[in-house]
């Protein structure tokens, strides 16, 4: 899949502009503030239905305008036109001129990976950042994973509400929680199983790219560490762990086990990259993970992904920059 053309209307600093792209990739050159990142942001929105910079679409409007439109033409195994419209607080997304009903219908149509300076948070940030990374990889590949993830979050909110209300004294008991616990175990065990299924291949790919980019050929490793001890029967162990921590959950008013508490430990030569790696090593690590994601998507979908690079290599030395850029060119449109 590659982006052939994009048309912008009243988006950020673009009043009306159409741009055509080469299949192999394009370099954006311009002064600071000229709109390079804005353009990348618009492409990202056609894949994920949201900005990577702002949660409020109102902020994406050109000054004094009431609407904006982003329209992209993608070519690959199947040609697709995706359009994002925003008018007076209402957003609409169309695929081949048909309006979608939910955001999950958009995810997976275009395999796109963003590389930016903020990616260092994959290494230095809290576990939630790494969980979102894995969720993004799997959601682009498997619609059933995305469905399970959305269902799990709904169930988790309901279960946490019961526990919290009991903690603050607005409920006399936790009656009804068993049904939510059963659903939590059902969806949660499926999520964990999916995560486990990709870890070896993702780890091998990330390790390969880190060794390629690192002058010292250091060893990068990413290991999935669930919030409870696993065996072959994931659902049974999950349920047992929830039962064992029931009193603690009542005391704290929140669900303490499940995929929403999982961690992905990143190490370089056996040492935690978050604590012991230099900033340069951390940035190289984050870039390796993102490129591994793109390579993994390519191998599974048999389609080239689109890679957006927003100053991700700015802090790297010349040798690493050249190797990173050559790697992304080999994987897909960038």
DRENDO-1510 file (C-alpha; in Angstrom, 1 decimal, always signed):
<recs>
REC; n; res; u; v; w
REC; 1; UNK; +0.0; +0.0; +0.0 .
REC; 2; UNK; +1.2; +3.5; -0.8 .
REC; 3; UNK; -0.2; +7.0; -0.8 .
REC; 4; UNK; -0.6; +8.4; -4.3 .
REC; 5; UNK; -2.2; +11.8; -3.5 .
REC; 6; UNK; -3.5; +13.8; -0.6 .
REC; 7; UNK; -5.8; +16.9; -0.7 .
REC; 8; UNK; -6.1; +19.3; +2.2 .
REC; 9; UNK; -8.7; +22.0; +2.8 .
REC; 10; UNK; -8.6; +24.3; +5.8 .
REC; 11; UNK; -6.3; +22.0; +7.7 .
REC; 12; UNK; -3.8; +23.7; +10.0 .
REC; 13; UNK; -1.9; +26.1; +7.7 .
REC; 14; UNK; -3.1; +24.5; +4.4 .
REC; 15; UNK; -6.1; +26.4; +2.9 .
REC; 16; UNK; -6.3; +24.3; -0.3 .
REC; 17; UNK; -3.5; +22.0; -1.4 .
REC; 18; UNK; -3.1; +18.7; -3.3 .
REC; 19; UNK; +0.2; +16.8; -3.3 .
REC; 20; UNK; +1.3; +13.7; -5.2 .
REC; 21; UNK; +3.8; +11.3; -3.8 .
REC; 22; UNK; +6.3; +8.8; -5.3 .
REC; 23; UNK; +5.8; +5.1; -4.5 .
REC; 24; UNK; +9.4; +4.9; -3.2 .
REC; 25; UNK; +9.0; +7.8; -0.9 .
REC; 26; UNK; +9.4; +11.6; -0.6 .
REC; 27; UNK; +11.5; +14.1; +1.4 .
REC; 28; UNK; +9.8; +17.2; +2.8 .
REC; 29; UNK; +12.0; +20.2; +2.9 .
REC; 30; UNK; +11.1; +23.6; +4.3 .
REC; 31; UNK; +11.6; +26.2; +7.1 .
REC; 32; UNK; +10.4; +25.7; +10.6 .
REC; 33; UNK; +6.7; +26.4; +10.8 .
REC; 34; UNK; +6.1; +25.8; +7.0 .
REC; 35; UNK; +3.8; +22.8; +7.6 .
REC; 36; UNK; +6.0; +19.7; +7.2 .
REC; 37; UNK; +4.7; +18.0; +10.4 .
REC; 38; UNK; +1.1; +19.2; +9.7 .
REC; 39; UNK; +1.3; +17.2; +6.4 .
REC; 40; UNK; +2.5; +14.1; +8.2 .
REC; 41; UNK; -0.3; +14.6; +10.7 .
REC; 42; UNK; -2.9; +14.7; +8.0 .
REC; 43; UNK; -1.7; +11.4; +6.5 .
REC; 44; UNK; -1.7; +9.8; +10.0 .
REC; 45; UNK; -5.3; +10.8; +10.5 .
REC; 46; UNK; -6.4; +8.9; +7.4 .
REC; 47; UNK; -5.0; +5.7; +9.0 .
REC; 48; UNK; -5.9; +6.2; +12.6 .
REC; 49; UNK; -8.8; +8.7; +12.6 .
REC; 50; UNK; -7.0; +10.9; +15.1 .
REC; 51; UNK; -4.0; +13.3; +15.4 .
REC; 52; UNK; -0.7; +12.3; +17.0 .
REC; 53; UNK; -0.4; +15.8; +18.4 .
REC; 54; UNK; -3.9; +16.9; +19.5 .
REC; 55; UNK; -7.0; +15.3; +21.0 .
REC; 56; UNK; -9.3; +18.1; +19.9 .
REC; 57; UNK; -10.0; +18.3; +16.2 .
REC; 58; UNK; -11.0; +22.0; +16.7 .
REC; 59; UNK; -7.3; +22.7; +17.0 .
REC; 60; UNK; -6.7; +21.4; +13.5 .
REC; 61; UNK; -8.9; +24.0; +11.8 .
REC; 62; UNK; -7.3; +26.8; +9.9 .
REC; 63; UNK; -7.9; +30.1; +11.8 .
REC; 64; UNK; -11.4; +31.5; +11.4 .
REC; 65; UNK; -12.6; +28.4; +9.4 .
REC; 66; UNK; -15.5; +26.1; +10.5 .
REC; 67; UNK; -14.5; +22.9; +8.6 .
REC; 68; UNK; -11.6; +21.0; +7.3 .
REC; 69; UNK; -11.2; +18.1; +4.9 .
REC; 70; UNK; -8.4; +15.6; +4.3 .
REC; 71; UNK; -8.7; +13.2; +1.4 .
REC; 72; UNK; -6.2; +10.5; +0.5 .
REC; 73; UNK; -5.9; +8.1; -2.5 .
REC; 74; UNK; -4.1; +4.9; -1.6 .
REC; 75; UNK; -2.9; +2.2; -4.1 .
REC; 76; UNK; -2.0; -1.4; -3.4 .
REC; 77; UNK; -3.7; -4.7; -3.7 .
REC; 78; UNK; -6.9; -2.7; -3.6 .
REC; 79; UNK; -7.3; +1.0; -4.3 .
REC; 80; UNK; -8.9; +3.0; -1.5 .
REC; 81; UNK; -9.9; +6.6; -1.0 .
REC; 82; UNK; -10.2; +7.7; +2.6 .
REC; 83; UNK; -11.7; +11.0; +3.5 .
REC; 84; UNK; -11.8; +12.8; +6.9 .
REC; 85; UNK; -14.3; +15.6; +7.3 .
REC; 86; UNK; -14.8; +17.9; +10.3 .
REC; 87; UNK; -17.6; +20.5; +10.5 .
REC; 88; UNK; -18.8; +22.4; +13.6 .
REC; 89; UNK; -17.7; +19.7; +16.1 .
REC; 90; UNK; -18.8; +16.7; +14.0 .
REC; 91; UNK; -16.4; +14.3; +12.3 .
REC; 92; UNK; -17.1; +12.0; +9.4 .
REC; 93; UNK; -14.8; +9.4; +7.9 .
REC; 94; UNK; -15.6; +7.8; +4.5 .
REC; 95; UNK; -13.9; +4.9; +2.8 .
REC; 96; UNK; -14.6; +4.8; -1.0 .
REC; 97; UNK; -17.4; +7.3; -0.4 .
REC; 98; UNK; -19.1; +5.2; +2.2 .
REC; 99; UNK; -19.3; +6.6; +5.7 .
REC; 100; UNK; -18.1; +4.3; +8.4 .
REC; 101; UNK; -20.1; +3.8; +11.6 .
REC; 102; UNK; -17.2; +3.3; +14.1 .
REC; 103; UNK; -13.5; +4.0; +14.2 .
REC; 104; UNK; -12.6; +0.3; +14.3 .
REC; 105; UNK; -13.7; +0.1; +10.7 .
REC; 106; UNK; -10.9; +2.4; +9.7 .
REC; 107; UNK; -8.1; +0.7; +11.6 .
REC; 108; UNK; -6.2; -1.7; +9.4 .
REC; 109; UNK; -7.1; -0.2; +6.1 .
REC; 110; UNK; -3.7; +1.5; +5.8 .
REC; 111; UNK; -0.7; +0.0; +7.6 .
REC; 112; UNK; +1.1; +3.1; +8.8 .
REC; 113; UNK; +4.0; +3.6; +11.3 .
REC; 114; UNK; +5.0; +7.0; +12.6 .
REC; 115; UNK; +8.6; +7.6; +13.8 .
REC; 116; UNK; +9.1; +10.7; +15.9 .
REC; 117; UNK; +11.4; +12.1; +18.6 .
REC; 118; UNK; +8.7; +11.2; +21.1 .
REC; 119; UNK; +9.3; +7.5; +20.4 .
REC; 120; UNK; +12.0; +7.6; +23.2 .
REC; 121; UNK; +9.0; +7.3; +25.5 .
REC; 122; UNK; +8.7; +3.7; +24.4 .
REC; 123; UNK; +11.8; +3.0; +26.4 .
REC; 124; UNK; +11.7; +5.7; +29.1 .
REC; 125; UNK; +7.9; +6.0; +29.6 .
REC; 126; UNK; +5.5; +4.1; +31.8 .
REC; 127; UNK; +4.3; +0.6; +30.9 .
REC; 128; UNK; +1.1; +2.0; +29.3 .
REC; 129; UNK; +3.2; +3.5; +26.5 .
REC; 130; UNK; +4.6; +0.0; +25.6 .
REC; 131; UNK; +1.2; -1.6; +25.9 .
REC; 132; UNK; -0.2; +0.9; +23.4 .
REC; 133; UNK; +2.7; +0.1; +21.0 .
REC; 134; UNK; +1.9; -3.7; +21.1 .
REC; 135; UNK; -1.8; -2.9; +20.8 .
REC; 136; UNK; -1.1; -0.8; +17.7 .
REC; 137; UNK; +0.9; -3.6; +16.1 .
REC; 138; UNK; -1.8; -6.2; +16.7 .
REC; 139; UNK; -4.8; -4.0; +15.9 .
REC; 140; UNK; -3.4; -3.3; +12.5 .
REC; 141; UNK; -3.1; -7.0; +11.8 .
REC; 142; UNK; -6.1; -8.6; +13.6 .
REC; 143; UNK; -9.6; -7.1; +13.8 .
REC; 144; UNK; -10.6; -9.7; +16.4 .
REC; 145; UNK; -7.8; -8.4; +18.6 .
REC; 146; UNK; -9.1; -4.8; +18.3 .
REC; 147; UNK; -12.6; -6.0; +19.1 .
REC; 148; UNK; -11.4; -8.0; +22.1 .
REC; 149; UNK; -9.4; -4.9; +23.3 .
REC; 150; UNK; -12.4; -2.6; +23.1 .
REC; 151; UNK; -14.6; -5.1; +24.8 .
REC; 152; UNK; -12.1; -5.7; +27.5 .
REC; 153; UNK; -11.9; -2.0; +28.2 .
REC; 154; UNK; -15.7; -1.7; +28.5 .
REC; 155; UNK; -15.8; -4.7; +30.9 .
REC; 156; UNK; -12.8; -3.3; +32.9 .
REC; 157; UNK; -14.6; +0.1; +33.4 .
REC; 158; UNK; -17.7; -1.7; +34.7 .
REC; 159; UNK; -15.8; -3.9; +37.1 .
REC; 160; UNK; -13.7; -1.0; +38.4 .
REC; 161; UNK; -16.8; +1.0; +38.9 .
REC; 162; UNK; -18.3; -1.6; +41.2 .
REC; 163; UNK; -15.0; -1.9; +43.2 .
REC; 164; UNK; -14.6; +1.9; +43.5 .
REC; 165; UNK; -18.2; +2.5; +44.6 .
REC; 166; UNK; -17.8; -0.3; +47.3 .
REC; 167; UNK; -14.5; +1.3; +48.5 .
REC; 168; UNK; -16.1; +4.8; +49.0 .
REC; 169; UNK; -19.2; +3.3; +50.6 .
REC; 170; UNK; -21.7; +4.0; +47.9 .
REC; 171; UNK; -22.4; +0.2; +47.5 .
REC; 172; UNK; -23.1; -2.2; +50.3 .
REC; 173; UNK; -21.6; -5.2; +48.3 .
REC; 174; UNK; -20.0; -6.1; +45.0 .
REC; 175; UNK; -23.0; -8.1; +43.8 .
REC; 176; UNK; -22.9; -8.6; +40.1 .
REC; 177; UNK; -19.2; -8.4; +39.8 .
REC; 178; UNK; -18.9; -12.1; +39.0 .
REC; 179; UNK; -20.4; -11.7; +35.6 .
REC; 180; UNK; -18.0; -8.9; +34.8 .
REC; 181; UNK; -15.1; -11.0; +36.1 .
REC; 182; UNK; -16.0; -13.9; +33.8 .
REC; 183; UNK; -16.1; -11.5; +30.8 .
REC; 184; UNK; -12.8; -9.9; +31.9 .
REC; 185; UNK; -11.2; -13.3; +31.9 .
REC; 186; UNK; -12.6; -14.3; +28.6 .
REC; 187; UNK; -11.5; -11.2; +26.7 .
REC; 188; UNK; -8.3; -10.7; +28.7 .
REC; 189; UNK; -7.0; -14.2; +28.1 .
REC; 190; UNK; -7.5; -13.8; +24.4 .
REC; 191; UNK; -5.5; -10.6; +24.4 .
REC; 192; UNK; -2.7; -12.2; +26.3 .
REC; 193; UNK; -2.6; -15.1; +24.0 .
REC; 194; UNK; -2.3; -12.9; +20.9 .
REC; 195; UNK; +0.4; -10.8; +22.5 .
REC; 196; UNK; +2.4; -14.0; +23.3 .
REC; 197; UNK; +2.0; -15.2; +19.7 .
REC; 198; UNK; +4.0; -12.3; +18.2 .
REC; 199; UNK; +6.7; -11.7; +20.8 .
REC; 200; UNK; +9.4; -13.9; +19.4 .
REC; 201; UNK; +9.2; -12.6; +15.9 .
REC; 202; UNK; +8.9; -9.0; +17.0 .
REC; 203; UNK; +11.8; -9.4; +19.5 .
REC; 204; UNK; +14.0; -11.0; +16.8 .
REC; 205; UNK; +13.3; -8.2; +14.3 .
REC; 206; UNK; +13.9; -5.4; +16.9 .
REC; 207; UNK; +17.1; -7.1; +17.9 .
REC; 208; UNK; +18.3; -7.4; +14.3 .
REC; 209; UNK; +17.7; -3.7; +13.6 .
REC; 210; UNK; +19.3; -2.6; +16.9 .
REC; 211; UNK; +22.5; -4.6; +16.1 .
REC; 212; UNK; +22.5; -3.1; +12.6 .
REC; 213; UNK; +22.3; +0.5; +13.9 .
REC; 214; UNK; +24.5; +0.0; +16.9 .
REC; 215; UNK; +28.3; +0.4; +16.3 .
REC; 216; UNK; +29.0; -2.0; +19.2 .
REC; 217; UNK; +26.6; -4.6; +17.9 .
REC; 218; UNK; +24.8; -4.7; +21.3 .
REC; 219; UNK; +21.9; -7.1; +22.0 .
REC; 220; UNK; +18.4; -5.6; +22.3 .
REC; 221; UNK; +15.7; -7.8; +23.9 .
REC; 222; UNK; +12.0; -7.1; +24.5 .
REC; 223; UNK; +10.2; -9.6; +26.9 .
REC; 224; UNK; +6.5; -9.8; +27.6 .
REC; 225; UNK; +5.9; -9.9; +31.4 .
REC; 226; UNK; +2.2; -10.4; +32.2 .
REC; 227; UNK; +0.7; -9.3; +35.5 .
REC; 228; UNK; +0.4; -12.8; +36.7 .
REC; 229; UNK; +2.2; -16.1; +36.3 .
REC; 230; UNK; +1.1; -18.0; +33.2 .
REC; 231; UNK; +0.8; -21.6; +32.2 .
REC; 232; UNK; -0.9; -23.4; +29.3 .
REC; 233; UNK; -4.3; -22.5; +30.6 .
REC; 234; UNK; -4.2; -18.7; +30.6 .
REC; 235; UNK; -7.9; -18.2; +31.4 .
REC; 236; UNK; -7.7; -20.5; +34.5 .
REC; 237; UNK; -4.6; -18.7; +35.8 .
REC; 238; UNK; -6.2; -15.3; +35.2 .
REC; 239; UNK; -9.3; -16.2; +37.1 .
REC; 240; UNK; -7.3; -17.8; +40.0 .
REC; 241; UNK; -5.2; -14.6; +40.3 .
REC; 242; UNK; -8.3; -12.4; +40.4 .
REC; 243; UNK; -9.7; -14.6; +43.2 .
REC; 244; UNK; -6.5; -14.5; +45.1 .
REC; 245; UNK; -6.3; -10.7; +45.0 .
REC; 246; UNK; -10.0; -10.1; +45.7 .
REC; 247; UNK; -9.5; -8.6; +49.1 .
REC; 248; UNK; -6.7; -6.3; +47.9 .
REC; 249; UNK; -8.9; -5.1; +45.0 .
REC; 250; UNK; -11.7; -4.3; +47.5 .
REC; 251; UNK; -9.3; -2.3; +49.6 .
REC; 252; UNK; -7.9; -0.3; +46.6 .
REC; 253; UNK; -11.1; -0.1; +44.5 .
REC; 254; UNK; -9.5; -1.2; +41.2 .
REC; 255; UNK; -8.8; -4.4; +39.2 .
REC; 256; UNK; -5.2; -5.3; +39.8 .
REC; 257; UNK; -4.5; -8.1; +37.3 .
REC; 258; UNK; -5.0; -8.4; +33.6 .
REC; 259; UNK; -3.5; -7.3; +30.3 .
REC; 260; UNK; -4.1; -3.6; +31.3 .
REC; 261; UNK; -1.3; -4.2; +33.9 .
REC; 262; UNK; +1.1; -6.1; +31.7 .
REC; 263; UNK; +4.7; -4.9; +31.0 .
REC; 264; UNK; +7.2; -5.3; +28.2 .
REC; 265; UNK; +10.7; -5.3; +29.6 .
REC; 266; UNK; +13.3; -3.8; +27.2 .
REC; 267; UNK; +16.9; -4.6; +27.9 .
REC; 268; UNK; +20.3; -4.0; +26.2 .
REC; 269; UNK; +22.9; -6.6; +26.9 .
REC; 270; UNK; +20.7; -7.8; +29.8 .
REC; 271; UNK; +20.4; -4.4; +31.5 .
REC; 272; UNK; +17.1; -2.4; +31.7 .
REC; 273; UNK; +17.3; +0.2; +28.9 .
REC; 274; UNK; +15.1; +2.6; +30.8 .
REC; 275; UNK; +17.6; +2.8; +33.7 .
REC; 276; UNK; +21.0; +2.1; +32.3 .
REC; 277; UNK; +21.1; +3.0; +28.6 .
REC; 278; UNK; +22.3; +6.4; +27.3 .
REC; 279; UNK; +19.9; +8.7; +25.5 .
REC; 280; UNK; +21.5; +7.8; +22.2 .
REC; 281; UNK; +21.0; +4.1; +22.9 .
REC; 282; UNK; +17.4; +4.7; +24.1 .
REC; 283; UNK; +16.6; +6.5; +20.9 .
REC; 284; UNK; +18.2; +3.8; +18.7 .
REC; 285; UNK; +16.2; +1.3; +20.7 .
REC; 286; UNK; +12.9; +3.1; +20.1 .
REC; 287; UNK; +13.6; +3.5; +16.4 .
REC; 288; UNK; +14.5; -0.2; +16.2 .
REC; 289; UNK; +11.2; -1.1; +17.7 .
REC; 290; UNK; +9.2; +1.1; +15.3 .
REC; 291; UNK; +11.1; -0.3; +12.2 .
REC; 292; UNK; +10.6; -3.8; +13.5 .
REC; 293; UNK; +6.8; -3.0; +13.7 .
REC; 294; UNK; +6.9; -1.9; +10.1 .
REC; 295; UNK; +8.8; -4.9; +9.0 .
REC; 296; UNK; +6.5; -7.2; +10.9 .
REC; 297; UNK; +3.4; -5.6; +9.3 .
REC; 298; UNK; +5.0; -6.1; +5.9 .
REC; 299; UNK; +5.8; -9.8; +6.5 .
REC; 300; UNK; +2.3; -10.5; +7.8 .
REC; 301; UNK; +0.2; -8.5; +5.3 .
REC; 302; UNK; +2.4; -9.0; +2.3 .
REC; 303; UNK; +1.9; -5.3; +1.6 .
REC; 304; UNK; +4.4; -2.5; +2.1 .
REC; 305; UNK; +3.5; -0.2; +5.0 .
REC; 306; UNK; +3.8; +3.6; +4.9 .
REC; 307; UNK; +6.4; +5.1; +7.3 .
REC; 308; UNK; +6.2; +8.7; +8.4 .
REC; 309; UNK; +9.5; +10.1; +9.8 .
REC; 310; UNK; +9.1; +13.3; +11.7 .
REC; 311; UNK; +12.7; +14.2; +12.9 .
REC; 312; UNK; +13.1; +10.8; +14.5 .
REC; 313; UNK; +16.7; +10.5; +13.3 .
REC; 314; UNK; +17.6; +14.1; +14.2 .
REC; 315; UNK; +19.5; +13.2; +17.4 .
REC; 316; UNK; +21.4; +10.3; +15.8 .
REC; 317; UNK; +24.9; +10.4; +14.4 .
REC; 318; UNK; +25.5; +10.3; +10.7 .
REC; 319; UNK; +26.2; +6.6; +10.5 .
REC; 320; UNK; +23.1; +5.6; +12.3 .
REC; 321; UNK; +21.0; +8.1; +10.3 .
REC; 322; UNK; +22.1; +6.5; +7.0 .
REC; 323; UNK; +21.4; +3.0; +8.2 .
REC; 324; UNK; +18.0; +3.9; +9.6 .
REC; 325; UNK; +16.9; +5.7; +6.4 .
REC; 326; UNK; +18.1; +2.8; +4.2 .
REC; 327; UNK; +16.2; +0.4; +6.3 .
REC; 328; UNK; +12.9; +2.3; +6.1 .
REC; 329; UNK; +13.3; +2.7; +2.3 .
REC; 330; UNK; +13.7; -1.1; +2.0 .
REC; 331; UNK; +10.5; -1.7; +3.9 .
REC; 332; UNK; +7.9; +0.6; +2.4 .
REC; 333; UNK; +6.9; +4.1; +1.3 .
REC; 334; UNK; +8.4; +6.8; +3.5 .
</recs>
